[in-house]
Amino acid sequence: MDSGTLHVEILASGADRWNAWRGQHPETVPTLQGVALANVDLAWADLRGVNLSGADLREAQLNGVNLREASLAGADLRGADLTDAT
């Protein structure tokens, strides 16, 4: 399994698991470029510094997410809930 696939699998399993994994691997900068995450609940996920360029995040629950230094170029955020995102 390549690192991109692993990152998607961990993130898709929920923010708690994702945030725990990020805490255990602080040196890793995840790449989620072009991934399909439409309608996924990512509330309160630590997406700091993550490459989300071209990602499909339509209707995703992104409330409270940390997007500091994340790359969102070309990402589709239509209908996404970004309440309290930073």
C-alpha positions, 0 to 999 in steps of 0.5 A: 500500500502506498503512502497516499492510499494509507493516508486516505484509509486513515482519514476515512476512518474518522478524525479521532484515528487520523489525529492520533496517527498525526500525533504519532507521525509528526514528521510525515506530511500527508498528501491527499492530492485529488482524493475523493472525500465528498460527504465525508465527516472530517470534523475536527481533523488536523489537516495542517500542512496537508496537500488537498489540491484538487480534492473532492470535498463537496458536502464534507463536514469540515467544521473545526478542521485545522487547515493551516498551511494546507494546500487547497488549490483546485479543491472542490469545497461546494457545500462543505461545512467549514464552521469554526475551521482555521 
